[in-house]
Amino acid sequence: EEEALTAVAGSPAAAQYRDLIAQKVRRNWNEPASARPGDSCDVRVQQIPGGEVVSAVAFNCTGDGAFARSVEAAVLRSSPLPLPADPRLFDRNLLFTFKPEQ
């Protein structure tokens, strides 16, 4: 069963799910004045079933603190997050990379 979950997590459907979340976050992002082309952050999101965001933490950011805070705020504004087509892909602890230009 664990192998099946690992295969699902690395599947194209999992990548598509992360892309849907990143797209929604980008739509809710307010770019700070300090943002530079190429800035990005890894984001750790805790969510409950239904996609409601409990917390969002940006880390490994190439931008400054204002950029990181703007990303965290965008994730919170994006709640509830889209749900995956395959329920096995839902993860309470989600990790994705936020890149404004993608």
C-alpha positions as CSV (number, residue, x, y, z in Angstrom):
1,E,0.0,0.0,0.0
2,E,2.9,2.4,0.8
3,E,4.4,1.7,-2.6
4,A,1.1,2.6,-4.2
5,L,0.9,5.9,-2.3
6,T,4.5,6.7,-3.3
7,A,3.7,6.0,-7.0
8,V,0.6,8.2,-6.8
9,A,2.5,11.0,-5.1
10,G,5.1,11.0,-7.9
11,S,2.5,10.8,-10.7
12,P,1.6,13.3,-13.3
13,A,-1.7,13.7,-11.5
14,A,0.2,14.8,-8.3
15,A,2.2,17.3,-10.3
16,Q,-1.1,18.7,-11.8
17,Y,-2.6,19.0,-8.4
18,R,0.4,21.0,-7.1
19,D,0.1,23.2,-10.2
20,L,-3.6,23.9,-9.5
21,I,-2.7,25.0,-6.0
22,A,0.2,27.2,-7.2
23,Q,-2.0,28.8,-9.8
24,K,-4.7,29.7,-7.2
25,V,-2.0,31.1,-4.9
26,R,-0.5,33.2,-7.8
27,R,-4.0,34.7,-8.4
28,N,-4.2,35.7,-4.8
29,W,-0.7,37.1,-4.5
30,N,-0.1,40.8,-4.0
31,E,3.4,41.5,-5.3
32,P,5.5,43.5,-2.8
33,A,7.6,46.4,-4.2
34,S,10.8,44.5,-3.3
35,A,10.0,41.5,-5.5
36,R,12.5,40.7,-8.2
37,P,12.2,38.6,-11.3
38,G,13.1,35.0,-10.5
39,D,12.2,35.2,-6.8
40,S,10.7,32.0,-5.4
41,C,9.9,30.3,-2.1
42,D,9.2,26.8,-1.0
43,V,6.0,26.7,0.9
44,R,4.8,24.2,3.6
45,V,1.1,24.2,3.9
46,Q,-1.0,22.5,6.5
47,Q,-4.6,21.9,5.4
48,I,-7.6,20.0,6.7
49,P,-9.9,17.8,4.6
50,G,-11.9,20.2,2.3
51,G,-8.7,22.2,1.5
52,E,-9.0,24.8,4.4
53,V,-5.6,26.1,5.1
54,V,-4.5,25.9,8.7
55,S,-1.0,27.4,8.2
56,A,1.5,28.4,5.6
57,V,5.2,28.8,6.0
58,A,7.5,30.1,3.3
59,F,11.2,29.0,3.5
60,N,14.2,28.8,1.2
61,C,13.1,32.1,-0.3
62,T,15.3,33.9,-2.8
63,G,13.4,37.1,-2.1
64,D,13.4,39.2,1.1
65,G,11.1,39.0,4.2
66,A,8.4,41.0,2.5
67,F,8.3,38.5,-0.4
68,A,8.1,35.6,2.0
69,R,5.2,37.2,4.0
70,S,3.4,38.0,0.7
71,V,3.6,34.4,-0.3
72,E,2.3,33.2,3.0
73,A,-0.6,35.7,2.9
74,A,-1.5,34.6,-0.6
75,V,-1.7,30.9,0.5
76,L,-4.0,31.9,3.4
77,R,-6.2,34.0,1.0
78,S,-6.4,31.0,-1.3
79,S,-8.2,28.9,1.3
80,P,-9.9,26.5,0.6
81,L,-7.3,25.1,-1.8
82,P,-8.4,23.0,-4.8
83,L,-8.9,19.4,-4.1
84,P,-7.2,16.7,-6.2
85,A,-9.2,14.6,-8.7
86,D,-7.8,11.5,-6.9
87,P,-8.5,11.6,-3.2
88,R,-5.3,9.6,-2.5
89,L,-3.3,12.7,-3.5
90,F,-4.7,14.8,-0.7
91,D,-2.0,15.5,1.9
92,R,-2.6,17.5,5.1
93,N,1.1,18.6,4.9
94,L,1.6,19.9,1.4
95,L,4.9,21.2,0.0
96,F,5.2,23.2,-3.2
97,T,7.4,25.9,-4.8
98,F,5.9,29.3,-5.4
99,K,7.3,31.1,-8.5
100,P,5.3,34.2,-9.5
101,E,6.1,34.0,-13.2
102,Q,5.0,30.4,-13.7
